[in-house]
Amino acid sequence: MKLYYTPGACSLASHIALYETGLSFEAVQVEGRESKTAGTENYADVTSKGYVPALRLDDGSVLTESTAILPYIGDLKPSHQLSPVAGTMARYRMHEWLGYINSELHKNFGPFFSPGVTEEQKSTAKVNLGRRFDFIQHQLTGIKYLVDDKFTVADCYLFTVLGWCNYIQVDLGQWPGLKAYYSLIVTRPTVQAAMKAEGLIK
């Protein structure tokens, strides 16, 4: 397998999940949208979408979108329980969280990383993020992880997105529960390994 990533982007979630499985994979850094990778490939030839992550499977096909890649990675090692068993309520809860993180958190960070966005738009996005953070903090009350209190790919994604607060001057300390959650997950050896591989920490 080959994971195409950009340091600190949403692809970090897939990077973490792959380390969690313990499976062998190659990580290829994408320099930016519509550009060549750190190797010799043109990323547009990998996926015409132009953004990360992308996962090239052993049969040569390419899977895109975090909400598809993360469950796929989890299913590669069922014993690790990164993706709950298909047909269980836990499985549906995982998809519920992946959808929420993708549509309600990820998209509201967009204005901070897009050119030409006004300060008013950024201010609105911060308000929206705050409301979502309130909701998630409440859901985490009394538990460590999002789904059945077990670490899953949904946690890989939420951790990654919460990390973007460092780049937009949002103090996660306003939500002590979320800060504690982030502090717990960042200590996982697999998370440390993925972040080091992407040059995010030493």
Backbone bond lengths (Angstrom), bond angles and torsions (degrees), N, CA, C in turn:
res aa  C-N    CA-C-N  psi(-1)  N-CA   C-N-CA  omega(-1)  CA-C   N-CA-C  phi
1 M - - - 1.464 - - 1.518 109.73 -
2 K 1.317 114.77 154.21 1.457 120.89 179.48 1.529 108.17 -136.78
3 L 1.329 115.71 121.16 1.457 121.14 177.96 1.521 109.51 -100.56
4 Y 1.317 115.85 126.24 1.455 121.57 174.82 1.528 107.01 -97.82
5 Y 1.332 115.48 127.19 1.460 119.80 -173.62 1.522 111.23 -141.84
6 T 1.316 115.35 162.09 1.459 123.70 168.43 1.517 106.25 -122.75
7 P 1.326 119.09 130.60 1.468 120.79 -175.31 1.527 113.59 -51.14
8 G 1.330 115.53 126.33 1.448 121.77 175.99 1.509 115.90 80.09
9 A 1.326 117.18 -7.81 1.466 120.65 179.55 1.527 109.95 -76.44
10 C 1.318 116.85 -177.69 1.462 120.46 -178.46 1.527 112.69 -60.70
11 S 1.324 116.18 -19.41 1.464 121.08 177.45 1.519 111.96 -63.64
12 L 1.339 117.67 -18.14 1.464 120.05 176.87 1.526 110.86 -58.44
13 A 1.316 117.28 -34.54 1.467 120.83 179.35 1.528 110.59 -59.96
14 S 1.330 116.83 -44.71 1.463 120.74 178.21 1.519 111.13 -67.47
15 H 1.318 116.33 -36.26 1.460 121.66 178.47 1.530 109.63 -61.34
16 I 1.331 116.28 -46.01 1.459 121.04 177.71 1.522 110.63 -61.49
17 A 1.326 116.09 -46.76 1.472 120.39 -178.12 1.522 111.36 -59.89
18 L 1.326 116.98 -39.23 1.460 119.99 178.90 1.527 111.20 -65.03
19 Y 1.312 116.79 -41.15 1.468 119.31 175.48 1.524 110.71 -63.21
20 E 1.312 116.67 -35.99 1.468 120.29 178.90 1.528 111.55 -61.83
21 T 1.327 117.30 -35.39 1.467 119.97 -178.61 1.517 112.28 -72.50
22 G 1.334 116.50 -27.20 1.458 119.94 -176.25 1.514 113.56 78.96
23 L 1.333 116.78 4.50 1.461 120.84 -179.28 1.526 110.88 -79.36
24 S 1.317 115.50 157.24 1.454 121.33 178.83 1.533 109.90 -78.25
25 F 1.334 116.08 135.11 1.460 120.39 177.03 1.518 108.93 -155.19
26 E 1.318 115.79 162.33 1.455 121.87 175.53 1.525 108.32 -109.93
27 A 1.316 116.90 134.20 1.460 121.62 177.72 1.522 108.81 -107.26
28 V 1.332 116.04 126.33 1.456 121.65 -177.98 1.515 109.07 -120.82
29 Q 1.315 116.25 121.38 1.463 120.43 -178.14 1.521 111.44 -79.53
30 V 1.317 115.05 131.46 1.460 121.94 175.71 1.520 107.29 -96.85
31 E 1.306 116.77 127.68 1.466 120.91 -172.66 1.520 112.66 -72.99
32 G 1.302 117.96 -27.15 1.458 121.51 -179.72 1.508 109.50 168.60
33 R 1.317 115.97 172.33 1.462 119.43 -178.65 1.522 111.10 -60.57
34 E 1.298 115.56 139.85 1.463 123.01 177.76 1.523 112.76 59.77
35 S 1.332 117.70 24.84 1.459 119.10 -179.90 1.524 110.04 -120.41
36 K 1.326 115.69 174.72 1.449 120.49 177.65 1.521 109.59 -77.61
37 T 1.295 115.82 157.35 1.446 120.77 177.45 1.523 108.73 -78.55
38 A 1.328 115.44 -177.83 1.457 120.03 177.27 1.526 110.40 -68.44
39 G 1.310 115.69 -16.21 1.457 120.15 176.62 1.517 110.75 -93.45
40 T 1.297 115.77 -140.07 1.466 120.23 -177.11 1.517 112.82 -107.04
41 E 1.323 117.50 -2.37 1.459 120.92 -177.30 1.522 112.18 -80.63
42 N 1.294 115.05 150.62 1.458 121.04 169.12 1.520 106.20 -92.65
43 Y 1.327 116.92 122.90 1.459 119.35 -173.83 1.523 112.56 -62.47
44 A 1.317 116.62 -26.75 1.465 119.81 177.51 1.521 111.46 -63.12
45 D 1.337 116.33 -23.83 1.459 120.24 177.17 1.529 111.35 -81.27
46 V 1.323 115.78 -19.46 1.468 120.63 176.89 1.522 109.34 -80.19
47 T 1.342 115.72 -50.14 1.464 122.04 176.23 1.517 109.24 -150.68
48 S 1.301 116.01 130.02 1.464 120.56 179.51 1.530 111.95 -71.88
49 K 1.336 117.56 -8.74 1.460 120.48 177.60 1.521 111.15 -66.87
50 G 1.325 116.06 -30.59 1.451 120.12 174.05 1.514 116.31 81.38
51 Y 1.335 118.14 1.63 1.457 119.10 178.94 1.522 110.19 -128.31
52 V 1.329 114.77 163.42 1.463 120.97 -179.80 1.529 109.50 -94.88
53 P 1.352 115.83 161.79 1.453 128.02 0.73 1.526 112.85 -87.87
54 A 1.316 113.26 163.80 1.462 120.74 167.88 1.525 106.06 -137.93
55 L 1.301 115.81 143.56 1.461 120.86 -179.06 1.521 108.74 -125.35
56 R 1.337 115.81 113.71 1.463 119.41 176.23 1.522 107.68 -86.52
57 L 1.314 115.59 121.53 1.452 121.44 -176.95 1.520 110.48 -83.39
58 D 1.314 116.12 169.49 1.463 120.64 -176.38 1.519 112.55 -64.11
59 D 1.331 117.27 -22.45 1.467 119.46 179.01 1.533 111.61 -87.60
60 G 1.326 116.89 2.80 1.458 121.00 177.43 1.520 114.32 95.21
61 S 1.311 117.94 -14.32 1.465 120.52 179.72 1.529 109.73 -74.53
62 V 1.337 115.94 161.23 1.459 121.19 -176.52 1.523 109.87 -121.50
63 L 1.320 114.84 131.33 1.463 121.79 176.88 1.520 108.06 -109.62
64 T 1.334 116.96 135.47 1.455 121.41 178.75 1.532 110.43 -124.99
65 E 1.329 115.60 171.63 1.462 126.12 179.90 1.534 111.22 77.05
66 S 1.322 114.57 123.50 1.468 120.88 -178.12 1.522 112.66 -56.30
67 T 1.334 116.62 -37.38 1.464 119.70 -177.28 1.523 112.81 -68.58
68 A 1.328 117.18 -15.10 1.464 121.31 174.64 1.528 111.02 -100.23
69 I 1.332 115.90 -41.96 1.462 120.70 -176.86 1.524 111.90 -65.40
70 L 1.326 116.70 -43.01 1.464 119.23 -175.62 1.533 113.22 -62.73
71 P 1.342 119.90 -48.38 1.470 118.24 176.19 1.525 112.14 -62.57
72 Y 1.342 116.54 -35.15 1.464 119.79 178.75 1.523 110.13 -61.04
73 I 1.324 116.44 -47.66 1.461 119.85 179.75 1.522 110.33 -61.01
74 G 1.313 116.52 -44.50 1.454 119.90 179.65 1.510 112.87 -59.34
75 D 1.318 116.56 -37.38 1.463 120.88 -178.56 1.523 112.99 -72.15
76 L 1.327 116.68 -15.63 1.464 119.36 179.36 1.522 111.89 -68.89
77 K 1.320 116.74 -23.91 1.464 121.58 179.58 1.530 109.07 -133.60
78 P 1.322 118.00 76.19 1.468 121.11 -176.50 1.527 113.30 -55.09
79 S 1.326 116.80 -32.58 1.465 119.97 -177.26 1.521 112.59 -65.07
80 H 1.336 117.00 -21.52 1.461 120.51 -179.49 1.533 112.37 -83.37
81 Q 1.339 116.36 -13.17 1.469 122.98 176.29 1.530 113.12 59.22
82 L 1.324 116.84 30.68 1.465 120.45 175.75 1.519 111.13 -70.26
83 S 1.327 116.11 -31.25 1.457 123.02 172.98 1.519 107.32 -121.72
84 P 1.316 118.79 117.38 1.467 120.28 179.17 1.526 111.96 -56.37
85 V 1.295 115.88 157.43 1.464 122.15 -176.64 1.528 110.96 -60.50
86 A 1.329 116.18 136.43 1.464 121.87 178.71 1.525 110.46 -57.24
87 G 1.319 115.95 138.55 1.452 121.32 178.04 1.510 114.29 92.76
88 T 1.331 116.81 -9.99 1.456 120.01 178.60 1.529 109.83 -91.54
89 M 1.327 116.48 158.30 1.451 120.10 177.56 1.527 110.50 -63.53
90 A 1.338 116.54 -33.20 1.465 119.73 178.02 1.525 110.82 -60.13
91 R 1.320 115.95 -36.80 1.473 119.82 178.53 1.532 110.42 -62.63
92 Y 1.308 116.26 -44.16 1.456 119.87 179.87 1.525 111.04 -68.01
93 R 1.329 116.75 -34.88 1.461 119.83 176.51 1.531 110.63 -64.62
94 M 1.325 116.36 -38.93 1.458 119.60 176.94 1.521 110.45 -59.52
95 H 1.328 116.83 -47.08 1.467 120.44 179.23 1.527 111.25 -65.26
96 E 1.326 115.69 -35.05 1.454 120.15 177.08 1.531 110.25 -60.07
97 W 1.325 116.18 -45.82 1.463 120.73 179.39 1.520 111.79 -68.19
98 L 1.314 117.76 -42.56 1.465 119.80 178.92 1.530 110.58 -59.29
99 G 1.325 116.05 -41.65 1.459 120.23 178.93 1.516 111.61 -65.23
100 Y 1.326 116.23 -41.23 1.462 120.18 -178.86 1.526 111.13 -67.05
101 I 1.316 116.55 -45.97 1.465 120.51 179.72 1.523 110.16 -61.35
102 N 1.323 115.88 -41.47 1.461 120.56 -178.08 1.520 112.53 -67.23
103 S 1.325 116.60 -46.27 1.465 119.63 -172.89 1.524 113.76 -89.63
104 E 1.321 117.70 -31.58 1.459 120.42 -173.42 1.526 114.32 -101.99
105 L 1.332 117.06 -27.80 1.470 119.54 177.01 1.522 111.53 -101.12
106 H 1.313 115.73 -59.42 1.458 121.44 -176.55 1.532 111.51 -51.16
107 K 1.313 117.51 -48.34 1.467 120.65 -175.96 1.523 111.99 -66.86
108 N 1.343 117.82 -29.59 1.458 120.34 -178.93 1.523 112.79 -79.00
109 F 1.332 117.21 -11.28 1.460 120.42 171.52 1.527 110.61 -84.87
110 G 1.324 116.52 -17.17 1.458 121.40 -176.22 1.517 115.60 -50.21
111 P 1.345 118.73 -46.43 1.463 119.77 -177.24 1.526 114.39 -58.67
112 F 1.331 117.08 -25.48 1.466 119.97 -177.58 1.527 112.68 -78.94
113 F 1.317 116.05 -14.48 1.457 119.67 -177.84 1.524 112.16 -118.63
114 S 1.326 116.66 12.47 1.460 121.26 -178.34 1.530 109.77 -113.06
115 P 1.319 117.72 134.40 1.466 120.53 179.49 1.528 111.31 -68.52
116 G 1.322 116.32 149.70 1.455 121.29 174.67 1.502 115.71 80.82
117 V 1.327 117.37 6.86 1.465 120.53 -179.72 1.527 109.40 -83.14
118 T 1.308 117.37 135.73 1.462 121.77 -178.02 1.529 111.24 -79.29
119 E 1.333 115.59 161.30 1.456 120.50 177.10 1.525 110.93 -63.91
120 E 1.324 116.45 -32.84 1.464 120.06 177.72 1.522 110.64 -63.76
121 Q 1.321 116.70 -41.89 1.464 120.78 178.40 1.524 110.96 -65.03
122 K 1.322 116.25 -38.94 1.464 120.03 178.18 1.526 110.37 -66.10
123 S 1.318 116.37 -39.27 1.459 120.81 179.00 1.521 110.92 -63.00
124 T 1.320 116.05 -41.76 1.466 120.79 177.75 1.521 110.71 -63.45
125 A 1.324 116.05 -41.04 1.465 120.61 179.52 1.528 110.83 -63.34
126 K 1.331 117.29 -37.96 1.466 120.51 178.68 1.522 111.28 -64.95
127 V 1.318 116.40 -39.72 1.469 120.21 177.00 1.521 110.04 -62.67
128 N 1.321 116.71 -44.35 1.461 121.29 179.14 1.524 111.53 -62.46
129 L 1.334 115.82 -41.93 1.459 119.52 178.56 1.527 110.62 -63.25
130 G 1.322 116.02 -41.35 1.453 119.49 -180.00 1.514 112.62 -58.97
131 R 1.317 116.56 -40.36 1.463 120.57 178.52 1.533 110.88 -64.99
132 R 1.314 115.68 -39.97 1.474 119.53 179.16 1.522 110.38 -68.64
133 F 1.330 116.15 -38.21 1.459 119.56 177.55 1.522 111.14 -63.99
134 D 1.321 116.86 -38.58 1.468 120.90 176.32 1.525 110.33 -57.40
135 F 1.332 114.94 -46.46 1.460 120.11 -177.96 1.531 111.14 -63.30
136 I 1.334 116.59 -47.70 1.465 119.59 -176.44 1.519 110.92 -65.73
137 Q 1.333 116.29 -41.05 1.466 119.08 178.78 1.524 110.18 -59.10
138 H 1.315 116.59 -41.62 1.465 119.91 178.27 1.525 110.96 -62.45
139 Q 1.320 116.64 -41.28 1.464 120.60 -178.87 1.528 112.20 -66.66
140 L 1.322 116.48 -26.92 1.466 121.06 -178.79 1.533 112.63 -86.24
141 T 1.312 117.41 -2.05 1.460 120.46 -178.77 1.527 111.12 -56.42
142 G 1.313 116.43 121.15 1.456 121.19 176.08 1.515 115.61 82.70
143 I 1.337 118.05 0.18 1.463 121.24 179.75 1.528 109.94 -132.22
144 K 1.338 116.15 162.20 1.464 121.03 -179.73 1.525 112.30 -93.52
145 Y 1.354 115.80 -36.91 1.459 120.27 -172.82 1.529 111.00 -127.51
146 L 1.329 115.49 165.09 1.455 121.27 -170.52 1.523 114.90 -69.74
147 V 1.320 117.54 -40.42 1.469 121.38 -171.68 1.527 110.78 -116.13
148 D 1.311 116.52 115.33 1.467 122.56 178.92 1.519 112.55 51.83
149 D 1.338 116.48 25.55 1.471 123.07 179.48 1.529 112.16 56.11
150 K 1.342 115.35 33.08 1.465 121.74 175.21 1.528 108.73 -124.65
151 F 1.313 117.09 143.10 1.456 121.00 -179.53 1.528 110.04 -67.00
152 T 1.344 115.72 123.11 1.460 120.87 179.56 1.530 109.17 -132.07
153 V 1.329 115.29 179.70 1.468 119.61 178.58 1.523 112.00 -63.73
154 A 1.324 117.50 -21.75 1.467 119.93 175.95 1.522 110.03 -64.16
155 D 1.321 117.18 -35.70 1.459 121.13 176.94 1.522 111.17 -69.65
156 C 1.321 116.94 -35.14 1.467 120.27 175.47 1.524 110.17 -57.85
157 Y 1.316 115.95 -42.44 1.462 121.54 -176.84 1.526 110.91 -72.93
158 L 1.326 117.49 -46.69 1.460 119.83 -179.03 1.528 110.77 -62.96
159 F 1.312 117.00 -43.33 1.461 120.09 177.91 1.521 111.23 -56.88
160 T 1.316 116.21 -45.62 1.459 121.23 -179.01 1.519 111.51 -60.08
161 V 1.314 116.46 -47.49 1.463 120.72 -177.68 1.530 111.42 -67.28
162 L 1.320 117.22 -40.40 1.462 120.13 178.33 1.527 110.90 -61.11
163 G 1.315 116.61 -31.50 1.460 120.76 179.42 1.513 113.26 -62.50
164 W 1.318 117.11 -21.47 1.470 120.10 -179.24 1.523 112.00 -71.24
165 C 1.329 117.37 -15.27 1.463 119.88 176.87 1.523 110.63 -57.21
166 N 1.321 116.83 -30.05 1.465 121.12 -179.71 1.521 112.08 -64.16
167 Y 1.335 117.22 -22.37 1.460 120.96 -175.29 1.525 113.08 -98.83
168 I 1.319 117.39 -8.68 1.473 119.26 -176.22 1.527 112.33 -122.15
169 Q 1.336 115.58 15.97 1.459 121.26 177.82 1.535 112.98 57.54
170 V 1.308 115.15 45.66 1.462 121.04 171.45 1.522 107.14 -112.50
171 D 1.320 116.51 120.77 1.457 121.88 -178.26 1.521 110.02 -82.30
172 L 1.325 115.86 109.29 1.461 120.16 -178.97 1.528 111.05 -65.23
173 G 1.343 116.22 -15.79 1.464 119.77 177.83 1.511 113.51 -63.13
174 Q 1.333 117.46 -14.77 1.468 120.40 174.61 1.523 111.06 -65.75
175 W 1.327 115.70 -18.11 1.465 122.33 178.53 1.533 107.23 -124.44
176 P 1.319 117.28 84.30 1.473 121.05 -175.26 1.525 113.74 -53.92
177 G 1.328 115.56 -35.75 1.463 118.80 179.58 1.508 112.09 -65.49
178 L 1.332 116.95 -40.43 1.457 120.90 178.84 1.526 111.18 -71.13
179 K 1.331 115.40 -37.39 1.463 118.61 178.23 1.528 110.42 -63.89
180 A 1.330 116.64 -41.32 1.465 120.99 177.88 1.526 110.66 -64.14
181 Y 1.323 115.76 -40.71 1.470 121.65 177.91 1.527 110.23 -60.90
182 Y 1.335 116.35 -48.17 1.465 121.08 179.58 1.528 110.41 -61.47
183 S 1.329 116.21 -43.93 1.461 120.96 -178.76 1.520 112.01 -63.85
184 L 1.330 116.65 -32.93 1.462 120.99 177.06 1.520 110.95 -68.04
185 I 1.317 116.59 -48.58 1.459 120.24 -174.14 1.518 112.21 -70.79
186 V 1.324 117.64 -34.59 1.461 119.71 -177.44 1.526 111.81 -64.27
187 T 1.323 118.02 -17.69 1.459 120.81 179.70 1.527 112.89 -83.47
188 R 1.324 117.89 -10.30 1.461 119.47 -179.76 1.526 110.04 -63.82
189 P 1.330 118.56 134.21 1.461 121.04 -179.59 1.529 113.63 -55.60
190 T 1.314 116.83 -36.17 1.467 119.85 -179.48 1.517 111.38 -69.23
191 V 1.326 116.57 -35.21 1.460 121.28 177.97 1.519 109.53 -68.28
192 Q 1.315 115.89 -43.91 1.459 120.72 177.09 1.526 110.69 -60.56
193 A 1.320 116.66 -41.62 1.464 120.56 -179.26 1.521 111.82 -64.19
194 A 1.334 116.47 -43.69 1.464 120.32 -179.93 1.520 111.27 -66.37
195 M 1.322 117.10 -41.43 1.457 120.59 179.89 1.528 111.29 -66.84
196 K 1.309 116.98 -38.29 1.468 120.28 176.51 1.508 110.78 -66.04
197 A 1.329 117.09 -40.89 1.455 121.40 179.89 1.532 111.31 -62.25
198 E 1.333 116.36 -30.45 1.470 120.77 -179.51 1.528 112.47 -92.43
199 G 1.343 116.22 1.12 1.452 119.84 178.36 1.516 113.98 75.90
200 L 1.322 117.51 19.29 1.461 121.71 -177.96 1.523 111.98 -83.28
201 I 1.326 115.93 -27.39 1.460 122.56 174.77 1.519 108.15 -138.66
202 K 1.313 116.15 163.61 1.470 120.71 179.79 1.511 110.98 -91.94
